[in-house]
């Protein structure tokens, strides 16, 4: 099933110059980039994004970290895109992530793990709407599309 998912390169990924590496891995998997922007996430947006974690012991640190520097927001589209991205990312705790995944190869800690990605269709829809207007998402053909689908 063709679906869209949200991905954010976190401040550590931007600061360590891994934006291109992250994009390259998703493209190599056959996913299509349909939305892209860069910003420093405001505190209000961060609190909305991570609202489900409010009250957790790690919440304040999470908000401080995600607002600490530039981030890159992306929307990726493809066959089972949510599961594909999560598999490419690896386990949230980099020390448990498999070698060959973004977090296993590039991440340092549970928080400084390079990327955030939606974990379900509903989450993807909510997160995409937080960061992108419909007019900022692109539908365009790729010349290799026939090779990327069953």
HELIX and SHEET records of a PDB file:
HELIX    1   1 UNK A   11  UNK A   15  1                                   5    
HELIX    2   2 UNK A   19  UNK A   28  1                                  10    
HELIX    3   3 UNK A   43  UNK A   49  1                                   7    
HELIX    4   4 UNK A   51  UNK A   53  5                                   3    
HELIX    5   5 UNK A   59  UNK A   66  1                                   8    
HELIX    6   6 UNK A   81  UNK A   89  1                                   9    
HELIX    7   7 UNK A   94  UNK A   96  5                                   3    
HELIX    8   8 UNK A  102  UNK A  106  1                                   5    
HELIX    9   9 UNK A  121  UNK A  131  1                                  11    
HELIX   10  10 UNK A  134  UNK A  136  5                                   3    
HELIX   11  11 UNK A  145  UNK A  148  1                                   4    
SHEET    1   A 4 UNK A  32  UNK A  39  0                                        
SHEET    2   A 4 UNK A  71  UNK A  79 -1                                        
SHEET    3   A 4 UNK A   2  UNK A   9 -1                                        
SHEET    4   A 4 UNK A 115  UNK A 117 -1                                        
END                                                                             
